[in-house]
Amino acid sequence: MKFQSYPIQHVELKVENLERSISFYKKVIGFSVLEKTEKEVFLTADGETSLLSLKELEHYSPKQGKTTGLYHFAILLPERVYLASILKHFLKQGIELGASDHLVSEALYLSDPDGNGIEVYADRDSSTWKWQNNEVVMDTKPLDGQNLLNELPKDEEWKGLPHKTLIGHIHLHVRNLEEAEKFYKEGLGLDIVTNYGGHALFLSFHRYHHHIGVNIWAGKDAKNPKPEHVGLKSFALFYDTKEQRDKAIERLISLGFHVKEQDDVFTAEDESGNKMKLVF
């Protein structure tokens, strides 16, 4: 089964050096440039739609540990063979990697030059996912890299990201899980699909394994990063309809969260400083 709706459709990052970041995301990850200004670039996999934008800060501070913000954003490849191809590419490039089998997916982990976490993954068919009491069964096991590489013909060359690449999910550091549940479940309307040991929640629409993850691994009551810190600027959360988006805004306001509107763009922020644009 292929999911029709992947609501995290765009991620915005703040970076120290735009040209350095462009080089990384082109040569290592496989994006191409869709549009570029002096201080900002929009990156694409299909040549038409921007999945990631990078903005250079005029006055910056390096990414801080033990703060809320981005844990990683996740690039979803349409088929396992593409994950094999990019693994081979990473190995040739000598990239420092993490790699995990999550049962529902297989994933590679790395960081960009500013320390922003990136996951590149491929889903297993959802018919193989196991559910218990409305929670999807996930784990973190070692990835069988050789089995993955066996997907490739020996002379297969890496060609960058395939056109059907998507942002599959985003994973965030938060200061408090109870606050996060109130914001993301009660406010935004996502369903909790896994409570991971009381220190992480995974939430989604449409019974996906997760579109948003939140964790307290940076520490309970971790501080929010300052505006000048590199890291997550915002992400776009898409709803299927305007009515669903508007109801989410109403719920957030009723729960005491502030939603800003500018030029018909609605922006919400959780209590850990993670910002998102609510669109349809």
N, C-alpha and C positions, 0 to 999 in steps of 0.2 A: 504493500500500500504506500502511495505517495501522498503526503499531506498537501492540501491545496492552499493553506494559509500559513505563511510564516510572518508573523506580525512585526518582528524586529527587522525592518527593512533598510535601515541606515544608521550608521554610527559616526559620531563626530569626536575626534581626538585633538587635544592640545599638545603640540610638540615644541621641542627646543629649536631644531634646525630643519626647515622644510625640505631643502634639497637632500639632506642626509636621509630623511624619512622617505622621500619619494624614491630614492635609489633602493632602499631596503624593500619597500612594498612592491616595486617593479621586479627587481632582480631575484629577490628571495621568495616573496609570496606569489608573484605572478599577475598582479593587477596592471592595468594600463591607465594612462591619464585621460580623463574625459574633459576636464576643464581646469585651468590653472590661472591664478592671479599672483601677485607678488608675495602674498602672505598665506594663501590658501590653495588647496588642490582637492579636486574631486576624482576619486578613483573608481574604476569600473572593471567588471569581468566580461561583460557582453558588448561593450562599446556604446551602450545606450543609457544604462541606468547606473547611477552612482550608489555604491554600497557603503563607501567609506570616504569621509573627508578629513583632511588634516589641516589644522590652523596653527601657524607659527606665532608664538607669543612674543610681543615686543619686550616685555620684562618677565622672565621666567624663573622658576625654581625647580630643581629636579624632583622627580617623583618621590614621595615620602612613604616610608614604611609605617605600618601600624596606623593607617588612616583608612577611612571609608573610600569608596570609589570603585574603579574598575578592577575586577579580578581577571577576567578575560572577556573578549568578544569572540564569537565562534563562527568560523567560515564553514558552511555546509557544502560539501561536494556532492554532485548528483549520483555518483556511482563509486563503488569500492575501488575500481581500477584507477580512478583519478587520485585517490588517496595513496595508492601504491606508487603512482608516478611522482607525486610530490614528495613522498618519503625518499625515494631514490634520489631526487633532486636535492633535498636537504642533506642527505648523507654525502653526496658529491661536494656540496658547498661547505661541509664541515660544521653545520649548524648544531648548536647544543639543543637537544630535544628532550622532552618528556614524552611518554607514549603509554596509553592505557586502553584496555578493553572494558567498556562500561556495560556490556551485555546488550544494551539497546543500540550501541554505536561503538566505533573504533576511532581513536582520537590521537592526534599529535599536538604537542604543546611547545611553544617557544615565546620569546619576547622580542619586541621591536627595540630600536636603539634608545628609546626613552624609558624602557622597562614596562611598557604596556603589554599585558598578557594577551596571547593569541592562541586560540584552539583551531585546528583544521581537522575536520572530521567527516565521516560518512556514516549514515544510519544503516543499521540492519533493518530488514523488512519488518514493519510494525506487527505483522502477523506472528512473529516470533517473540515479541515482547511479552513478559509475564506480568500480570496484575494481581495484587492481593489487597482486598478491601479498598478498591479505588486508588491504590498507590502502585505505580510502576516499579518493578524490581530493577534496581541499578546497582552496580558494584564498581570497584576500581581494581582491575586485575592487570597483570602484565600483558602488553600487546605482543602477539606473535608476529614480529616484524618480517621474518622470513616467509611465513605463510602469506602475508600481505604482498610482499615483493614477488611471490610466485604468480600473482595475477598478471604480471607484465611480460610481454615478449622481451627477450634479452636485448634487442636493439631499439627498444622503445625510447624515444626522446621526449623530455618534458617540454610542453608547449604552453606553459602558463595555466591560469585558471580557466576551466571550461565555461562556456557561456551560461549554463544553467546554475552557476554558483550562486548561493544565497547567504545572507546572515541567518544562521539557524537559531542562535540564542545569544543572550548576554548574561554574564555572571558578575555579581556585584558584592563588594564588601559593604556591610551595614553595621550599625552600632548596636542594634537590638532586634532580635527576631520577632518579638511580639509587636513592636512598632511596624516592622516590615510586613508582617502578615496583615495588619490593619490596612496599610496603604495598598499593597499589591493584590490582596484577596478581596477585602471588603470594599476598597475604593475602586481599583482598576478592574476588578471582576475576574481575575485569573483564578484557576483552581489549583489547590495544592495537590501535586501528584507524588511527591516524596518528602517526608520529613527525615532528614539525614542525621540521625543521632542527636537531635536537639541543638545542632550547631549550624545547620544549613537547611534551607527550604528550596524546593524546586517547584515551579508553578508554570501552568500552561493554559492555553485555549485548546479545545478540540481533542483532548486526550493525547497530546504530544508528550514526549518524555520531559521536556521543559523548554519554555521560551525565555524564562527569566529564572536565574538562580540567585539566591542571596545567602550570605554566610557571615559568621562573626569570627572568622579565622584571623582577622587583623586585631582582634581583641574586643571583648564586650565593652561598649561605650567608647569605642575608638573615635578619635577626633575627625571632623570633616577636613578634607584638604582645602587649602586656600585657593582663590581664583587664579593666582599666578603659578600654581603647581601644574606641571604637565600631567596629562592623564585624560580621563573622560570629560568631554564637554557636555554632550547629551546624546540621546539616541531617539529614534522615531518609533513609536508604538502605534501600529495600524489596527484599526477596528474594521470589521466587515461592513458596517453601515454607519451613517451619521448618527442615527438614533442610538446605537450602542455606544458610540464615542461620547455623545452628549449625556447619556445616563451615567457613564463613568465620571464625567466632570461633576455632575450633580452629587454623586455619592461622595466624591473626594471633598467637595465643599461642605457637605453636611457633616463629614467626619472632622472638619476643622483644618483641612489642608488648603493651601493657597494655590489657585490656578490662575496664571497670567494669560491674558489675551493680547496679541499684537498682530494686526493685519490678518485677522482670522486664523492665526496660529496660536494654539493653546499649549502652554508649557506648565508642567507640574514638576514638583520636586519632593522627594521623600525626606524624612527627617535626618537622613544621613547625607544629604546634599547631592544625591543622584538625580540628574535632570532628564526629563523626557518630553518630547513633543507628541501630543495626542492627536492623531490624524485618522482619516478614513479613506 
